[in-house]
Amino acid sequence: MRVVVQAMAIPASPALRIATAVLLLVAGAASIVFPFLSAAAVTLAFGAVAVAAGVSQLLRLGAAADLKARIFRLVASLLYVVGGLFVLLFPVDSTFSITLFLGALLVVEGVMELAAAAAAAGPARSLVLLDGIITCLLGGMVLVEWPSDTLWVVGTLFGVALLFSAFRLFVSSAEGSPQTNS
C-alpha cells in the first residue's frame, strides 16, 4: 500500500476556495470582535489537545521497543497530560505562555511565507509576500509587547491572520492560481 503525503494547499476548485475564504472571513471577524472569547477557546483547545496527546502516548507505551523507549514515552506522556491539565485548570495563566508561543509561531510562519513568496511564481506571489511581511510584523509586535498584551492579543491576531488568509483565497480564486497555504 502506497501512502502519498501532500502539503496543505488551497483547494483547486474556485468555488471551494471561495467557500473556504468565506468561512475564514467569518471566523476571523468573530475572533477580532470577541478576542477574549477567542483567546479562551484557543487556550482550552490547546489544553485538550495536549491531554489527548498524553493519553495517546500512554496507550502506546507497551509498543515501545525497550525500557529506555518506554521511559521516554512515559515521561513525554506525563508532561503532555500534566501540561494540558494545567492549561485546562488555569486558562488565564496559560494564555500568557500561549501568547509568547504565538508570537514566536507568527514570526516563523511569516518567514515561511516569505520563503514561499521567493520560490513562487505567479500572480498571487505579491500577496504571499505581503502575508509573510505582515505575519512577521505581528509576531514581532507580540514578542516586544509581551506580557502586557496577553489578554487580547491571541484572539485578535488569530482573527487578523484568518482575515489575511481569506483575502488571499479570494484573490487566488479570482485569478485561478492555486498557491500554497500555510
Secondary structure, DSSP 8 states (H G I E B T S, - for coil): --------B--SSHHHHHHHHHHHHHHHHHHHHSHHHHHHHHHHHHHHHHHHHHHHHHHTGGG-SSHHHHHHHHHHHHHHHHHHHHHHH-HHHHHHHHHHHHHHHHHHHHHHHHHHHHH--STTHHHHHHHHHHHHHHHHHHHHHTTTTHHHHHHHHHHHHHHHHHHHHHHHHHHT---B--
